[in-house]
Amino acid sequence: MPDGTVGALAELYLGNILYALELAALSLEQQQRSEDAAFYRGIARRLAEARGAERARGG
């Protein structure tokens, strides 16, 4: 069970968070708000990259 910290919870639900960020980006694109969509995709990309780097270090 996660220890209740933000980091532990974010790690546990990372897939769900990434999915929600993509849904937000898709919705923003439908509203012709491509810059805002790119912002949310950028957040998702940074989270995914951080997780990949953590795994590469053996975490």
C-alpha positions, 0 to 999 in steps of 0.5 A: 500500500502506498505511504500516502505521499503525493509521489507514492500516489502519483506513481500508483495511479500514473497510468490513470493520470496520463490517460486523464491528461490525454483526454483533456488534451483531446477535448482542448483540441476539439475546442481549437485550443491546440496550445493548451492541448500541447501544454497538457501533453507536455506534462504527460510526457514529462511524467512518463519520462521521469518514470522511465528514468526511474525504472532505468535506475532500478526503481 
